[in-house]
Amino acid sequence: MAAIIDRMELSHHQRVELYEEGVTWLVQEAGHGARMAQEIKLDAAAATRLLDFMLLYEEELVRWRDGFTP
């Protein structure tokens, strides 16, 4: 298995982990509305496509995160 490079907590029960070769895991632990843990594996191509998609909406996401409403 590839070595982990970094990880970040996204919320109390959610985190993202980055491994060598760009393998990215989105992990949701049991709790927070989930009955059991869930993991989604993204290869480097899928992870960068997700990043590109999120960057399209970066300004809106930041506003929603900060509680701004139009």
Contacts in CASP RR format, 6 or more apart in sequence:
PFRMAT RR
TARGET T0000
AUTHOR 0000-0000-0000
METHOD contacts of the structure
MODEL  1
MAAIIDRMELSHHQRVELYEEGVTWLVQEAGHGARMAQEIKLDAAAATRL
LDFMLLYEEELVRWRDGFTP
1 19 0 8 1.000
2 19 0 8 1.000
2 20 0 8 1.000
2 21 0 8 1.000
2 23 0 8 1.000
3 19 0 8 1.000
3 20 0 8 1.000
4 17 0 8 1.000
4 18 0 8 1.000
4 19 0 8 1.000
5 18 0 8 1.000
5 19 0 8 1.000
5 20 0 8 1.000
5 22 0 8 1.000
6 17 0 8 1.000
6 18 0 8 1.000
7 15 0 8 1.000
7 16 0 8 1.000
7 17 0 8 1.000
7 18 0 8 1.000
8 15 0 8 1.000
8 16 0 8 1.000
9 15 0 8 1.000
10 16 0 8 1.000
11 32 0 8 1.000
12 32 0 8 1.000
13 28 0 8 1.000
13 29 0 8 1.000
13 30 0 8 1.000
13 31 0 8 1.000
13 32 0 8 1.000
13 34 0 8 1.000
14 26 0 8 1.000
14 27 0 8 1.000
14 28 0 8 1.000
14 29 0 8 1.000
14 32 0 8 1.000
15 27 0 8 1.000
16 24 0 8 1.000
16 25 0 8 1.000
16 26 0 8 1.000
16 27 0 8 1.000
17 24 0 8 1.000
17 25 0 8 1.000
17 27 0 8 1.000
18 24 0 8 1.000
19 25 0 8 1.000
21 44 0 8 1.000
22 43 0 8 1.000
22 44 0 8 1.000
22 47 0 8 1.000
23 41 0 8 1.000
23 42 0 8 1.000
23 43 0 8 1.000
23 44 0 8 1.000
24 41 0 8 1.000
24 42 0 8 1.000
24 43 0 8 1.000
24 44 0 8 1.000
24 46 0 8 1.000
24 47 0 8 1.000
25 39 0 8 1.000
25 40 0 8 1.000
25 41 0 8 1.000
25 42 0 8 1.000
26 39 0 8 1.000
26 40 0 8 1.000
26 42 0 8 1.000
27 37 0 8 1.000
27 38 0 8 1.000
27 39 0 8 1.000
28 34 0 8 1.000
28 37 0 8 1.000
28 38 0 8 1.000
28 39 0 8 1.000
29 37 0 8 1.000
30 36 0 8 1.000
30 37 0 8 1.000
42 50 0 8 1.000
54 61 0 8 1.000
END
